Amino acid sequence: MKKDLRFIVIGAGMAGMLAAIRLRAEGYRNVTVLEKGPQVGGTWRENRYLGLYCDVPAHDYTYSFAPNPEWSGYLAPGAEIQQYFEDIAERYALTQIIRFHTEVVSCTHGIGGWTVCTRAGDTVEADVIIAATGVLHHPRMPEIPDLDTFEGPKFHSARWPDTIDLAGQRVGVIGNGSTGVQLVTALAGVARQVSHFQRSPQWIMPLPNFPYTDKERQAFRENPALIEAVRKDPNLVQAVHRFTTAIANRDSAEMAELEAFLADYFNQSIADPMLRERLRPTYRAACKRLIFSATYYAVVQRPDVAIVTDRIDRVTPQGVLTCDGIQHELEVLILATGFHADRYVRPIAIRGRHGIALDTVWAQRPHAYLAISIPEFPNFFLLNGPGAPVGNFSLIDVAERQWTYIAQLIAQVSTGACREIAPTQTALAAYESRRIAAAQQTIFGSGCTSWYLDATGIPNTWPWDYATFAQAMTAPNLEDFNLQS
Ligand code: NAP
């Protein structure tokens, strides 16, 4: 085993930390993580908006090897998740191998492997690169006329100001994805008035949260099997299975069941028929990522919360003018308008064999064999890359399963079976054509807009159910790879 392979992990978020921990556990000594920010945590470091929590059950959104008996409730708030990652960084001594404030600007493949350049002008040589740069980290500002004329504080949800007091203010929130819904729910009763600007209605799944008592936490501490029981709760496992079966096959019985449930919940939750029609989605449930909230429908029926469904005409110095001529007076404007989700490892300039640019390879859409590796970019592996599973389940589990697969590719190099490994063009082409055909049949491709769709309108997601993903990640088929000595 060559344990002196040089690894560069890009990003110290959930996936990059996982890679670093796993590599060191596997005995590799030369592992460096390059992180552009000042701290670990990735999306949980970047997002600090009011009301932020993870709508995936906390014990499920936890590394399998580092259970956390201290979660405060079934769903954990963002700050607590960030603390978990900071604690993990300490516990696994990751801070010794992470270079913070180190933005990677390019990775170039050459005869001796990869050369990684940083914004500060340093270069680092690597045999293997793990791109763990996340998906949702380039805020998307809305193209709304006169946005810059607003006189009060105005910011994207992922650029939350350190000091902002929203108590007693008239606050506008544009966007009603998972972020906007969590924000508005938390703002109700804090702000004087909340105006929630909704361009498209959302389907909402009522997922109740509940706190863990001190006694329960003590029990988790004393008996880790109880945590495992929460993670392996047959109801949760079944729910993920049924959900991924439904999204993979929009004509399935599971999808029909989900749609009926959500329609019932919707119809029963909104008392005013006029408000109900304004909130009624005109596309199929789960086409956009489902919003998980047991409280949003109650919140939008409060007198201090207004749902604004008329199109936004423009922003004015004092608020937002809608096309019906109404000026919505605001003191603070929050843009929960999502992210450029097609960037992945970019804007880092990646050049593979013969100088080929990743931007060129990805000109039509970002893609990778099994979401992990790309021909002509040897020893370069993506975690949570294009075409990986996304939805209402744990991305930690996704990354851990991907690691199982990547570790076996790396082992080919470290055992000397080859110096470099990358998938064949034939394997990628066959895989992508199967994936695209299946993706068009998923619920994500049933006729709505969302960040799941690529520039050509095809879902850039794992299109099969979760069991198929789990199976695909158990072991690589080496016939699909070029092993170069
Ligand atoms: P998003 O789902 O992309 O939603 C963006 C929202 O902004 C949509 O409602 C969109 O309307 C609206 N919008 C965009 N441009 C607009 C414009 N010009 N005028 C009016 N409205 C505009 O973004 P997000 O809510 O930040 O969520 C992104 C993802 O982050 C989620 O899907 C999820 O994967 C993740 N997330 C997870 C959690 C969690 O608890 N696990 C929490 C928050 C976020 P349209 O629908 O009409 O385009």
Boltz pocket constraint, residues with backbone or C-beta under 6 A from the ligand:
constraints:
  - pocket:
      binder: B
      contacts: [[A, 53], [A, 54], [A, 55], [A, 56], [A, 136], [A, 142], [A, 143], [A, 144], [A, 174], [A, 175], [A, 176], [A, 177], [A, 178], [A, 179], [A, 180], [A, 182], [A, 197], [A, 198], [A, 199], [A, 200], [A, 289], [A, 312], [A, 336], [A, 337], [A, 338], [A, 339], [A, 391], [A, 449], [A, 451]]
      max_distance: 6.0
